[in-house]
């Protein structure tokens, strides 16, 4: 059965106090709470009491004590923000992809005039051998500074002058008629 209590000598106690102060300066609340748990155990509080004071599970306090015993103060310090998974595309591959996207789909041998995320995902799979879903490709493109764009939809045979005439002359007449028929 693991030891529950913890007695710190003056040097260890001061070391924890110093690291709590440094954690406060860098606004590292997680490290401060972990270090405080050790101080509370040293003061004679039970695991349950410490858990209640710090609003964590008793097992969490036990884990922090074990980490302190095994690794000392560094075992309780937060190592920084989670970095996530290593990117599958290298920096050079991302640069090459950005150039390809800027040049357009025709320059990449495609018979379309616009990029879509499924088309780019297929291009990345063929060019680099790395499979991405369309949503992942949108995230990668966003990281590269690209944004989602929608093409303006215009009818190919539409006459702009006729449309303007309709909007200015005919539409107001239609609205007037509908107002007259709506009145009882």
Secondary structure, DSSP 8 states (H G I E B T S, - for coil): ---------HHHHHHHHHHHHHHHHTT-HHHHHHHHHHHHHHTT--HHHHHHHHTS-HHHHHHHHHHHHHH-GGGGS--SS---S--SS-HHHHHHHHHHHHH-TGGGT-S-SS--HHHHHHHHHHHHS----HHHHHHHHHHTT----------TT--HHHHHHIIIIIHHHHHHHHHHHH--
